[in-house]
Amino acid sequence: MRVQIVAKASDVSAPVRERAEEQLRKLQRFEPRLSSAEVIFDEERHEKRAEGVLSVDGAKPVVAQGEGDDYRAALDQMIERLSKILRRRRSQITDHQAPKLSEVVEGEE
């Protein structure tokens, strides 16, 4: 997965950038079709923001934002929202699939 980090009108420390990459790579367990991720850090009126855009092959992109007093808090909030969206999408997909043939055969006996 390709990860791109952009900082608008501010500087983001190296540990925050590394944490962002690490956390985004962990999201692949919820959606294995993730192809790329972009994180945009921005500061507006003393409030730090982090916006994440995940590109999923064959589906619409997933977008979430986080806000906080510092970039780490904004990043954590954004990652939590992205993981919640991906978990929800994954459960909707698996809930609507037909049961496995082995489960149907065992249930008839």
Kinemage of the C-alpha trace (Angstrom):
@kinemage 1
@onewidth
@group {chain A} dominant
@subgroup {mainchain}
@vectorlist {calphas} color= white
{ca met a 1} P 0.000 0.000 0.000
{ca arg a 2} L 1.286 3.445 -0.930
{ca val a 3} L 1.074 6.067 1.847
{ca gln a 4} L 1.346 9.794 1.133
{ca ile a 5} L 1.553 12.374 3.919
{ca val a 6} L 0.954 16.071 3.241
{ca ala a 7} L 1.328 18.968 5.700
{ca lys a 8} L -0.446 22.208 4.799
{ca ala a 9} L 0.665 25.473 6.411
{ca ser a 10} L 2.567 23.704 9.196
{ca asp a 11} L 5.306 21.210 10.030
{ca val a 12} L 4.576 17.722 11.272
{ca ser a 13} L 7.215 15.956 13.347
{ca ala a 14} L 8.835 12.730 12.150
{ca pro a 15} L 7.361 10.566 14.962
{ca val a 16} L 3.823 11.668 14.017
{ca arg a 17} L 4.505 10.863 10.349
{ca glu a 18} L 5.877 7.427 11.271
{ca arg a 19} L 2.885 6.750 13.524
{ca ala a 20} L 0.524 7.728 10.708
{ca glu a 21} L 2.183 5.280 8.296
{ca glu a 22} L 2.198 2.506 10.888
{ca gln a 23} L -1.465 2.974 11.824
{ca leu a 24} L -2.597 3.164 8.184
{ca arg a 25} L -0.806 -0.079 7.338
{ca lys a 26} L -2.652 -1.766 10.224
{ca leu a 27} L -5.976 -0.865 8.579
{ca gln a 28} L -5.275 -3.455 5.879
{ca arg a 29} L -6.530 -6.147 8.245
{ca phe a 30} L -10.039 -4.666 7.870
{ca glu a 31} L -9.820 -4.148 4.095
{ca pro a 32} L -7.195 -6.138 2.176
{ca arg a 33} L -8.018 -4.283 -1.076
{ca leu a 34} L -6.533 -0.992 0.148
{ca ser a 35} L -4.284 0.351 -2.594
{ca ser a 36} L -3.228 3.761 -1.267
{ca ala a 37} L -3.717 6.181 1.591
{ca glu a 38} L -3.284 9.919 1.901
{ca val a 39} L -3.134 11.883 5.139
{ca ile a 40} L -3.447 15.662 5.079
{ca phe a 41} L -2.370 17.544 8.191
{ca asp a 42} L -3.666 21.107 8.501
{ca glu a 43} L -3.775 23.790 11.162
{ca glu a 44} L -6.585 26.287 11.332
{ca arg a 45} L -7.116 28.771 14.165
{ca his a 46} L -4.889 26.851 16.605
{ca glu a 47} L -6.763 23.626 15.939
{ca lys a 48} L -4.934 20.734 14.352
{ca arg a 49} L -6.720 18.594 11.774
{ca ala a 50} L -5.919 15.304 10.111
{ca glu a 51} L -7.856 14.041 7.108
{ca gly a 52} L -7.406 10.542 5.746
{ca val a 53} L -8.420 9.296 2.314
{ca leu a 54} L -8.162 5.556 1.652
{ca ser a 55} L -8.405 4.235 -1.897
{ca val a 56} L -10.040 0.818 -2.095
{ca asp a 57} L -9.857 -1.205 -5.302
{ca gly a 58} L -13.326 -1.596 -6.800
{ca ala a 59} L -15.059 0.670 -4.275
{ca lys a 60} L -15.510 4.312 -3.362
{ca pro a 61} L -12.737 5.977 -1.341
{ca val a 62} L -13.098 6.104 2.425
{ca val a 63} L -12.669 9.560 3.996
{ca ala a 64} L -12.470 10.551 7.671
{ca gln a 65} L -11.289 13.576 9.651
{ca gly a 66} L -9.954 14.103 13.124
{ca glu a 67} L -9.390 17.250 15.175
{ca gly a 68} L -7.436 17.944 18.312
{ca asp a 69} L -5.056 20.164 20.219
{ca asp a 70} L -2.082 18.449 18.597
{ca tyr a 71} L -1.493 16.365 15.485
{ca arg a 72} L -1.190 13.106 17.417
{ca ala a 73} L -4.688 13.490 18.911
{ca ala a 74} L -6.121 14.438 15.526
{ca leu a 75} L -4.396 11.447 13.921
{ca asp a 76} L -5.707 9.029 16.560
{ca gln a 77} L -9.260 10.300 16.117
{ca met a 78} L -9.006 9.997 12.328
{ca ile a 79} L -7.614 6.442 12.515
{ca glu a 80} L -10.397 5.417 14.909
{ca arg a 81} L -13.034 6.764 12.527
{ca leu a 82} L -11.439 5.079 9.501
{ca ser a 83} L -11.257 1.727 11.279
{ca lys a 84} L -14.899 2.038 12.366
{ca ile a 85} L -15.984 2.738 8.771
{ca leu a 86} L -13.928 -0.162 7.398
{ca arg a 87} L -15.202 -2.594 10.053
{ca arg a 88} L -18.799 -1.587 9.316
{ca arg a 89} L -18.318 -2.007 5.556
{ca arg a 90} L -16.644 -5.385 6.048
{ca ser a 91} L -19.447 -6.681 8.285
{ca gln a 92} L -22.083 -5.541 5.781
{ca ile a 93} L -20.342 -7.445 3.012
{ca thr a 94} L -19.960 -10.654 5.020
{ca asp a 95} L -23.511 -10.499 6.462
{ca his a 96} L -25.053 -10.502 2.984
{ca gln a 97} L -23.151 -13.420 1.528
{ca ala a 98} L -24.732 -16.826 1.211
{ca pro a 99} L -23.831 -19.373 3.887
{ca lys a 100} L -21.007 -21.783 3.119
{ca leu a 101} L -22.014 -25.134 1.674
{ca ser a 102} L -20.400 -26.972 4.618
{ca glu a 103} L -22.592 -25.017 7.052
{ca val a 104} L -25.749 -25.868 5.111
{ca val a 105} L -24.929 -29.604 4.979
{ca glu a 106} L -24.141 -29.759 8.716
{ca gly a 107} L -27.394 -27.967 9.571
{ca glu a 108} L -29.522 -30.536 7.713
{ca glu a 109} L -28.232 -33.535 9.643
